[in-house]
Amino acid sequence: MLKKENKNAFIEICPVRNVIARFGNKWAILVLLIINENKNIRFSELEKAIPDISKNILSSTLKTLYADDLINRKIFNVMPLKVEYSLTERGESLMPVIFQLNDWAMKNMPDILEHRKTIQG
């Protein structure tokens, strides 16, 4: 059996787990879809588009997506401060994968929900 340190080292270098852990949270894919749909969008517009997300979680999600070069963050030197978000080339290259995942989920969700009912008794 691998020691805990060795397991964590493997997880950190595994590209699939590492990337999915970064954008696979509850909000990241939705934020990417909304940015993709709007091309350029401000923080306040994202808040309106996702009414049940807190400012802190939205801000944290945007920071993670920015750190991974999936989104651009453009600051305009006006008062009040204006910040716009858009997809980077890397973010745009991820969108077909997200669209495929969405199509798969839409196709399979009814059966998944039905199966959940059968095993929950």
Protein Blocks (a to p, Z undefined) as FASTA:
>chain_A
ZZfklmmmmmmmmmklmmmmmmmcfklmmmmmmmmmnopacfklmmmmmmmbcfklmmmm
mmmmmmnopaccdddddddddddddddfklmmmmmmmmmmmmmmmmmmmmmmmmmmmmnZ
Z
